[in-house]
Every structure is written in structure tokens, then in C-alpha cells.
Amino acid sequence: MADNEIVIMEERSLQDKVYNIRGMLVMLDFELAELYGYTTKAFNQQVKNNIKKFDADFRFELSKEEWSNLKSKILTASWGGRRTIPYAFTEQGIYMLMTVLRGDLAIEQSKKLIRMFKHMKDYISDNPVLFTNSDILELSAETKDNTLSIQRIEKNMLTKADLPEFMKLFDQGIQNEEVLILDGQPFKADVAYQKIYRSAKKSIIIVDDYINLKTLHHLVEAKPGVKLTIISDNRYGKLRLSNYNDFLTEFPTKTIDFITSQDKAHDRYIVLDNGTAGMKVYHCGASSKDAGRRITTITRLMDIDDYKKTIKMLLANPPLILK
């Protein structure tokens, strides 16, 4: 019984170091470093030495805005002297740490973290009535199943240089449902959308009748000043006004115009820099809200003259009112 009590206390302590940023559960580099017995500098150096294992959906640097918002919400005295903006590690990034940080302590701490994430998600899923935060509920639904088992993590994952690029993704620990094909090249799903949005110079238009909070969080990657528009009938009401208000609280510069599609768009599209010489149109095989759930394809369309007229027509539709 005493052993069980110790484990529960350890999990509670770890859960205090888990934060919801960009719609994902993450932990910060300096708190992970402390957990693993490293200085923050030495911890991050270990990661940099193996940086190919930590893509953008495994590890990302917080924006100044995100770091400021987090500090204002979490009153922790030990954070006061930190000058540099920390890196955040997603659940998959934390799993990947086990292939980088060696030794008995690293293995034991990694096991605790993996079990903690599983217990947190299982508890939220089994007790939805206890949780009123819509973001947490959506996050739980999207990440209910662990993508990697403890047994698989304990194996040393090696990259085989002779494998085709597509197979390398699987060898790095990516499940097949996380793969997305962008113009014939395989990407981790979230990274593909981020790559597209970062390339926009003037505007981004998303045409998709099925949207949710994840749709918005991909747009965080857009450059400052890029105009954001979503054309959608918001079928099933997955995106709520409260979701958008919470999003604006976290990212006040990322305002989005919502326009109804009026049941005129069957497929999904991303339009970059509409009306300019550099305008691009992508056809999406699935909604961005489903990124990571199944293999799908995004293809850039080269002959876009007809699409220009269609986008102009859709932009003239009435506003979409979120509820």
C-alpha cells in the first residue's frame, strides 16, 4: 500500500509540470532537465546532438506571448530568474527522450512519464462530467490512445540510411496514421500544415466544412500580419465560440474571419495569398482537424484559374456565427 501511495504522489507532482499549449499536453525543457538530473543547458545539448529525432510536433520553442501568458497563469517562484524562452516537448517528444537520455534514472523517469500521460487521458475520458474545460475534453478525445507502448519505447530506435524516405518515418517511431503526403513527400501530419501556413505572405483561406480547435492551432504558424479566413458551415458545431475566445486569449494577434460556405464546397482547400501573383491552392484529402488520425494527401493545384472565381464567390457569402 505504501508503494502505491508513493507512485500516486509522484504522478501528482509530475502532472503539475504538464501544460496545455497549442492544444497539446507539453512539458518544459528546464523542468524535464531537473527531472532527469541534468542542467537545462546540458539537457538541451543532448537534444541538439540528436535534433533529427525532434521535429516540430515533438519539440518547439514557445513564443514570447505564450511564455508570458504561461508565467502569468502559473505562479512559480523558481521561474523568476529564467531569461531564455523555454522549449516545450509534446508527449511524443518526451517518449523520444528515452532514446537520447541514457542510464537507469532516465529509463525509470521515462516510464513514469509515459504512465502518467496514459493515466491522465484515461481518467479524463472515464470522468468527463468532472471536466468543464472544452479544450481538455477535445484534447482527451484526440489523444486517448497512446501512440507508443512502454515496451516499444524501451527499444533503441535506429535510423537505417538505406531505407526510402517514407519508411524512415516509420522507423523513427511514427505510426502510420500520423503520416500525411504533401506533394508526394511524406510528413508528420501537423508539420505538413504548419509548413504550408508558414509559406503564406499575405493571406490564408481555409475552405473546410468540418473544423475544430485543432484547425485554429495550426494557424498559429502563420507569419504576423497574414490575414486569416475560414470558410465553413461548421458541421456538427465542433468549433464553438468559447473555443475561439480561448484561442484569442492565448494568441490575440491571430484574429480569424469566419464565412459560411452555404453547402457549396464539398472538398477541402487551402488558399494562400489570394489575388496575388504568388497565389497557391492546395486540395486536401481530409480536414486539418483530423491530422494525425489517418493517412491522407495534400496536393498543390497548378491550374487555378477556375478556383479564383470560386474563392471570390465564397468570400461573398454571409459571416459564420459561432455558438
Phi, psi and omega in degrees: 000322180297321179297318179298320180296321179296316180299317180298316180296320179297318180295319179297319179296319179293321182297332177293344182255014178253131185233152178261103181232132182056032178076016181232151172280126182222162170234154185265151187302316186289332177280326173293321179301315179297319181298320183270359177082028179246159162285157180300319180298313181293322179299309181294330177293321177300319179294316180298326178294341181233037192298335180296342179275351187238081177285179189298334179270002174257324185207132177212153178274133177295148172283163177302322180295315180296317181294319179295316179296320181294316180297326181288334181270328184252106182273091181235117184299326184291348179275346190301323185271001183282125184261324183274151178283130186282165171264145176253140178248125177285176181303315180293325177296322177294321176299318182296333179303331182293338177274354183250315183269119186260167175106162183298320181298316181299318181296314182294318180294321179296319178300317180297318180295317180298314180295324180298313179300318180296315181296320179300312183290321178297318182294316179296319181293324182279343184229055184297334182294339182277351186241126180254350181284113185297327180298317181296318181295318179295318180298319180298317181296323184282335186235028185301316182271134175293136181279342179222140177273161178299321182297320181290322181296327184290346178277145178281117182274122182249144176265125181261114186296337184274358180281148173299159183303320182298316181288333177300324179300316179293323181293335180276005175101012180272133176282152184299333181285354179265357186270138175228137182260119180246114182050043175086354181250137181282138176223156164294140193304307183297324181296324181297313179295319180297321180298317179295310186294326180293338183277349181289140180254327185241315187205156173229127175239127176251127176249108186196120182282349183240101185232157173206194184299326180297327177302319181290318186293332174298328184287350176301334182285349180296146180293152177304138177088351178285128181285130184248129180223136174240124177255114189198152169265002176048055183300140183068003176061035183293329177262119183255161179300322179297324176298313183294319179297319177295320178299316180293327177298321181278326183228073187297341180273356184258057177290147185231135172271130179250130181229141178288147174268345179053040176058030181255358182233108179279315182272176180249140182221154169238128181242122179253136172054051181305135176083001179255170179294335181263019182303136178231145177232128178246137173262129185251129179288340180211167178290149178295335178296339180262009180303126180100354182262336181201162177286132177211180186227139170244127183234131175283131179268129184268326179263098191245011182302315180294328181290331179301317179293320181294316180296319178300319178295316181294322181294342179274356180290163178295160177296150172271127180260113177283147182241000000 
